Amino acid sequence: MKKAILSLAAVMFLLSGFSNNVASARSSYIKLSVQATAYCELGLTATGFDLSKNPDAKVIAVDPRVIPLGSRVYIPGYGTAVARDTGGRVKGHIIDLHVRSYAQAIKWGRKRVNIIVYRN
């Protein structure tokens, strides 16, 4: 009887550790559906990142209540960017992608995309 209880306790202990590892692996990112627009302004972002010195940087503006500043975000058609900016019209599930030129911003337009936000 003692052996059965010890075996059961050992199995429960192993399974509890396994389920925690699986849960943490699943929670390393979240998927969101957002409206994505583009902008081409240079200067300092809300986090102090200088787009004038890094015009080709993959930066997005976000609502920090939805996507924390500093998060890595994968956007289909754009790539992996860092949430380093906010904007007056960036509220809720809207993001604004930094691009190098006005022509690129117009070409991107406004579209719904499914993004992946990686947790820090």
C-alpha positions as YAML, in Angstrom:
chain: A
units: angstrom
residues:
- id: 1
  name: MET
  ca: [0.00, 0.00, 0.00]
- id: 2
  name: LYS
  ca: [2.82, 2.39, 0.92]
- id: 3
  name: LYS
  ca: [4.51, 1.66, -2.43]
- id: 4
  name: ALA
  ca: [1.32, 2.45, -4.36]
- id: 5
  name: ILE
  ca: [0.88, 5.78, -2.58]
- id: 6
  name: LEU
  ca: [4.52, 6.74, -3.16]
- id: 7
  name: SER
  ca: [4.25, 5.76, -6.83]
- id: 8
  name: LEU
  ca: [1.06, 7.79, -7.23]
- id: 9
  name: ALA
  ca: [2.68, 10.80, -5.52]
- id: 10
  name: ALA
  ca: [5.72, 10.53, -7.81]
- id: 11
  name: VAL
  ca: [3.55, 10.38, -10.94]
- id: 12
  name: MET
  ca: [1.50, 13.38, -9.79]
- id: 13
  name: PHE
  ca: [4.69, 15.33, -9.05]
- id: 14
  name: LEU
  ca: [6.12, 14.58, -12.50]
- id: 15
  name: LEU
  ca: [2.88, 15.42, -14.28]
- id: 16
  name: SER
  ca: [2.49, 18.72, -12.41]
- id: 17
  name: GLY
  ca: [5.97, 19.81, -13.53]
- id: 18
  name: PHE
  ca: [5.26, 18.72, -17.11]
- id: 19
  name: SER
  ca: [1.99, 20.63, -17.30]
- id: 20
  name: ASN
  ca: [3.69, 23.80, -15.98]
- id: 21
  name: ASN
  ca: [6.36, 23.56, -18.67]
- id: 22
  name: VAL
  ca: [3.73, 23.07, -21.37]
- id: 23
  name: ALA
  ca: [1.68, 25.98, -20.04]
- id: 24
  name: SER
  ca: [4.69, 28.32, -19.96]
- id: 25
  name: ALA
  ca: [5.67, 27.31, -23.50]
- id: 26
  name: ARG
  ca: [2.15, 28.08, -24.71]
- id: 27
  name: SER
  ca: [2.08, 31.45, -22.98]
- id: 28
  name: SER
  ca: [5.33, 32.74, -24.52]
- id: 29
  name: TYR
  ca: [3.28, 34.55, -27.16]
- id: 30
  name: ILE
  ca: [-0.22, 35.75, -27.91]
- id: 31
  name: LYS
  ca: [-2.02, 36.15, -31.22]
- id: 32
  name: LEU
  ca: [-4.05, 39.26, -31.96]
- id: 33
  name: SER
  ca: [-6.08, 40.54, -34.88]
- id: 34
  name: VAL
  ca: [-5.36, 44.24, -35.44]
- id: 35
  name: GLN
  ca: [-5.83, 47.03, -37.96]
- id: 36
  name: ALA
  ca: [-2.40, 48.01, -39.29]
- id: 37
  name: THR
  ca: [-1.51, 51.34, -40.86]
- id: 38
  name: ALA
  ca: [1.92, 52.79, -41.69]
- id: 39
  name: TYR
  ca: [3.82, 56.01, -40.99]
- id: 40
  name: CYS
  ca: [7.13, 57.46, -42.20]
- id: 41
  name: GLU
  ca: [8.04, 60.15, -39.68]
- id: 42
  name: LEU
  ca: [11.56, 60.40, -38.28]
- id: 43
  name: GLY
  ca: [12.61, 61.57, -34.83]
- id: 44
  name: LEU
  ca: [12.26, 60.20, -31.33]
- id: 45
  name: THR
  ca: [9.65, 57.60, -30.46]
- id: 46
  name: ALA
  ca: [7.73, 57.45, -27.19]
- id: 47
  name: THR
  ca: [10.50, 55.25, -25.76]
- id: 48
  name: GLY
  ca: [13.29, 57.57, -26.91]
- id: 49
  name: PHE
  ca: [14.39, 55.48, -29.89]
- id: 50
  name: ASP
  ca: [15.83, 57.74, -32.64]
- id: 51
  name: LEU
  ca: [14.30, 56.89, -36.02]
- id: 52
  name: SER
  ca: [16.44, 59.62, -37.66]
- id: 53
  name: LYS
  ca: [19.55, 57.59, -36.83]
- id: 54
  name: ASN
  ca: [17.81, 54.27, -37.62]
- id: 55
  name: PRO
  ca: [15.46, 54.95, -40.57]
- id: 56
  name: ASP
  ca: [15.28, 51.27, -41.57]
- id: 57
  name: ALA
  ca: [14.44, 50.01, -38.07]
- id: 58
  name: LYS
  ca: [11.38, 47.79, -37.74]
- id: 59
  name: VAL
  ca: [9.37, 49.82, -35.22]
- id: 60
  name: ILE
  ca: [5.66, 49.89, -34.52]
- id: 61
  name: ALA
  ca: [3.42, 52.25, -32.60]
- id: 62
  name: VAL
  ca: [0.97, 50.51, -30.28]
- id: 63
  name: ASP
  ca: [-1.55, 51.11, -27.55]
- id: 64
  name: PRO
  ca: [0.51, 50.03, -24.50]
- id: 65
  name: ARG
  ca: [-2.67, 48.81, -22.78]
- id: 66
  name: VAL
  ca: [-2.92, 46.13, -25.51]
- id: 67
  name: ILE
  ca: [0.74, 45.55, -26.50]
- id: 68
  name: PRO
  ca: [3.40, 46.47, -23.94]
- id: 69
  name: LEU
  ca: [6.14, 48.83, -25.14]
- id: 70
  name: GLY
  ca: [9.33, 46.91, -25.80]
- id: 71
  name: SER
  ca: [7.51, 43.80, -27.04]
- id: 72
  name: ARG
  ca: [8.70, 41.94, -30.12]
- id: 73
  name: VAL
  ca: [5.86, 41.57, -32.61]
- id: 74
  name: TYR
  ca: [5.65, 39.56, -35.84]
- id: 75
  name: ILE
  ca: [3.55, 41.22, -38.56]
- id: 76
  name: PRO
  ca: [2.92, 39.29, -41.82]
- id: 77
  name: GLY
  ca: [4.20, 41.29, -44.78]
- id: 78
  name: TYR
  ca: [6.40, 43.47, -42.56]
- id: 79
  name: GLY
  ca: [8.47, 41.13, -40.38]
- id: 80
  name: THR
  ca: [9.44, 41.21, -36.73]
- id: 81
  name: ALA
  ca: [9.37, 44.64, -35.13]
- id: 82
  name: VAL
  ca: [9.69, 46.17, -31.67]
- id: 83
  name: ALA
  ca: [6.86, 48.16, -30.09]
- id: 84
  name: ARG
  ca: [8.70, 51.43, -29.40]
- id: 85
  name: ASP
  ca: [6.13, 54.10, -30.13]
- id: 86
  name: THR
  ca: [2.61, 55.24, -29.35]
- id: 87
  name: GLY
  ca: [0.31, 57.51, -31.31]
- id: 88
  name: GLY
  ca: [-2.72, 59.72, -30.84]
- id: 89
  name: ARG
  ca: [-4.83, 57.54, -33.13]
- id: 90
  name: VAL
  ca: [-3.30, 54.24, -32.06]
- id: 91
  name: LYS
  ca: [-5.96, 53.04, -29.64]
- id: 92
  name: GLY
  ca: [-7.07, 49.49, -28.92]
- id: 93
  name: HIS
  ca: [-6.27, 46.86, -31.52]
- id: 94
  name: ILE
  ca: [-4.55, 49.24, -33.96]
- id: 95
  name: ILE
  ca: [-0.84, 49.32, -34.80]
- id: 96
  name: ASP
  ca: [1.16, 51.75, -36.92]
- id: 97
  name: LEU
  ca: [4.21, 50.41, -38.77]
- id: 98
  name: HIS
  ca: [7.24, 52.61, -39.35]
- id: 99
  name: VAL
  ca: [8.37, 52.62, -42.99]
- id: 100
  name: ARG
  ca: [11.09, 54.65, -44.70]
- id: 101
  name: SER
  ca: [8.99, 56.60, -47.21]
- id: 102
  name: TYR
  ca: [5.55, 58.09, -47.76]
- id: 103
  name: ALA
  ca: [5.18, 55.90, -50.87]
- id: 104
  name: GLN
  ca: [5.73, 52.77, -48.74]
- id: 105
  name: ALA
  ca: [3.16, 54.00, -46.21]
- id: 106
  name: ILE
  ca: [0.58, 54.57, -48.96]
- id: 107
  name: LYS
  ca: [1.37, 51.17, -50.49]
- id: 108
  name: TRP
  ca: [0.81, 49.44, -47.12]
- id: 109
  name: GLY
  ca: [-2.51, 51.27, -46.63]
- id: 110
  name: ARG
  ca: [-4.80, 50.02, -43.89]
- id: 111
  name: LYS
  ca: [-5.40, 46.32, -43.45]
- id: 112
  name: ARG
  ca: [-6.44, 43.76, -40.89]
- id: 113
  name: VAL
  ca: [-3.60, 41.43, -39.97]
- id: 114
  name: ASN
  ca: [-3.12, 38.63, -37.46]
- id: 115
  name: ILE
  ca: [0.02, 39.36, -35.44]
- id: 116
  name: ILE
  ca: [2.05, 37.47, -32.86]
- id: 117
  name: VAL
  ca: [3.19, 39.34, -29.75]
- id: 118
  name: TYR
  ca: [6.10, 37.63, -28.00]
- id: 119
  name: ARG
  ca: [6.13, 38.04, -24.24]
- id: 120
  name: ASN
  ca: [9.30, 39.44, -22.70]
...
